[in-house]
Amino acid sequence: MGSQREEIGEKVFGSFEEYFPHYVSQHSRPATRWLHFAGAHLGAVAAAAALVRRQPAGILALPLIGYWVARGSHRAVEKNRPATFAHPLWSVRGDLRMIAMMWQGRDDELTRIARDQGTIVLDGGEPDSA
């Protein structure tokens, strides 16, 4: 019998490197990723503006704005539940890696990673669509 987490349908990962492709698969549509990108940057600008105005509480704008834009993208675009709930720290790290890859012009690579998570390899052969 597996762990309780496995029994309720949450995947268990041994490392962030194992988790990241799953994380990307939860952001399979470019619109979701770009809304995450925009939300993170909007939150960062709001937090920076708060610091410039010497309003340290405004630093909370970064996670709040970023999270709510991202949450909305999952609801409206992906129609899924954000990975944040099952793996909060790895999700933040996944966001940062995903956004960095987008800055590097690697959004197509993210699309391929997401697509590859939807395939099954049987007997070491060619991937078949799941």
C-alpha positions as CSV (number, residue, x, y, z in Angstrom):
1,M,0.0,0.0,0.0
2,G,1.3,3.4,-0.9
3,S,1.5,6.5,1.2
4,Q,-1.6,8.5,2.0
5,R,-0.5,11.2,-0.6
6,E,-0.4,8.5,-3.3
7,E,-3.8,7.2,-2.3
8,I,-5.5,10.5,-2.7
9,G,-4.0,11.0,-6.2
10,E,-1.1,13.3,-5.5
11,K,2.1,12.3,-7.2
12,V,5.2,11.9,-5.1
13,F,8.5,13.2,-6.4
14,G,11.9,12.5,-5.2
15,S,13.5,15.7,-6.4
16,F,12.7,19.1,-7.9
17,E,14.1,17.8,-11.2
18,E,11.5,15.0,-11.2
19,Y,8.8,17.5,-10.2
20,F,9.5,20.2,-12.8
21,P,8.1,18.4,-15.9
22,H,4.9,17.7,-14.0
23,Y,4.8,21.4,-12.9
24,V,5.2,22.5,-16.6
25,S,2.4,20.0,-17.6
26,Q,0.1,21.9,-15.3
27,H,0.9,25.0,-17.4
28,S,0.5,23.4,-20.8
29,R,-1.1,26.3,-22.5
30,P,1.1,29.3,-23.4
31,A,-1.6,31.7,-22.2
32,T,-1.3,30.3,-18.7
33,R,2.5,30.7,-18.7
34,W,2.3,34.2,-20.0
35,L,-0.3,35.2,-17.4
36,H,2.1,33.8,-14.8
37,F,4.9,35.8,-16.4
38,A,2.8,39.0,-16.4
39,G,1.5,38.5,-12.8
40,A,4.9,38.0,-11.4
41,H,6.3,41.1,-13.1
42,L,3.3,43.2,-12.2
43,G,3.7,42.1,-8.5
44,A,7.4,42.9,-8.7
45,V,6.7,46.4,-10.0
46,A,4.1,47.0,-7.3
47,A,6.5,45.8,-4.6
48,A,9.3,47.9,-5.9
49,A,7.0,51.0,-6.1
50,A,6.0,50.4,-2.4
51,L,9.7,50.2,-1.4
52,V,10.4,53.5,-3.3
53,R,7.5,55.1,-1.4
54,R,8.9,53.6,1.8
55,Q,5.9,51.4,2.4
56,P,7.4,48.1,3.3
57,A,4.1,46.4,3.7
58,G,3.7,46.9,-0.1
59,I,6.2,44.1,-0.6
60,L,3.3,41.7,-0.1
61,A,2.1,42.9,-3.5
62,L,4.6,40.6,-5.2
63,P,3.2,37.3,-3.9
64,L,-0.4,38.5,-3.7
65,I,-0.7,39.9,-7.2
66,G,1.5,37.1,-8.7
67,Y,-0.6,34.4,-7.0
68,W,-4.0,35.8,-7.9
69,V,-3.1,36.3,-11.5
70,A,-1.7,32.8,-11.7
71,R,-4.7,31.3,-9.9
72,G,-7.0,33.0,-12.3
73,S,-5.0,31.6,-15.3
74,H,-5.4,28.1,-13.9
75,R,-9.2,28.6,-13.5
76,A,-9.8,30.4,-16.8
77,V,-7.3,28.9,-19.2
78,E,-6.0,25.5,-17.9
79,K,-9.2,24.5,-16.0
80,N,-7.0,22.8,-13.4
81,R,-5.9,23.2,-9.8
82,P,-2.6,25.0,-9.3
83,A,0.3,22.7,-8.3
84,T,1.0,25.1,-5.4
85,F,-1.2,23.2,-2.9
86,A,0.6,19.9,-3.1
87,H,4.2,21.2,-3.5
88,P,4.3,24.9,-2.4
89,L,8.1,25.4,-2.4
90,W,8.8,23.5,-5.5
91,S,6.0,25.4,-7.2
92,V,7.6,28.7,-6.4
93,R,10.9,27.3,-7.7
94,G,9.1,26.0,-10.8
95,D,7.6,29.4,-11.4
96,L,11.0,31.0,-11.3
97,R,12.5,28.5,-13.6
98,M,9.6,28.7,-16.0
99,I,9.7,32.5,-16.1
100,A,13.5,32.4,-16.6
101,M,13.1,30.1,-19.5
102,M,10.5,32.4,-21.0
103,W,12.9,35.3,-20.7
104,Q,15.4,33.2,-22.5
105,G,12.9,32.7,-25.4
106,R,12.4,29.0,-24.5
107,D,8.6,29.0,-24.3
108,D,8.4,26.4,-27.2
109,E,10.6,24.1,-25.0
110,L,8.1,24.5,-22.2
111,T,5.3,23.5,-24.6
112,R,7.3,20.3,-25.5
113,I,7.9,19.4,-21.9
114,A,4.2,19.8,-21.2
115,R,3.3,17.7,-24.2
116,D,5.8,15.0,-23.4
117,Q,4.2,14.6,-19.9
118,G,1.0,13.5,-21.7
119,T,2.7,10.6,-23.4
120,I,3.3,7.0,-22.2
121,V,6.3,4.9,-23.3
122,L,5.5,1.2,-23.4
123,D,8.3,-1.4,-23.3
124,G,10.9,1.2,-24.1
125,G,9.4,1.8,-27.5
126,E,8.1,4.9,-29.2
127,P,5.8,7.2,-27.1
128,D,2.1,6.6,-27.6
129,S,-0.4,9.3,-26.9
130,A,-2.1,8.6,-23.6
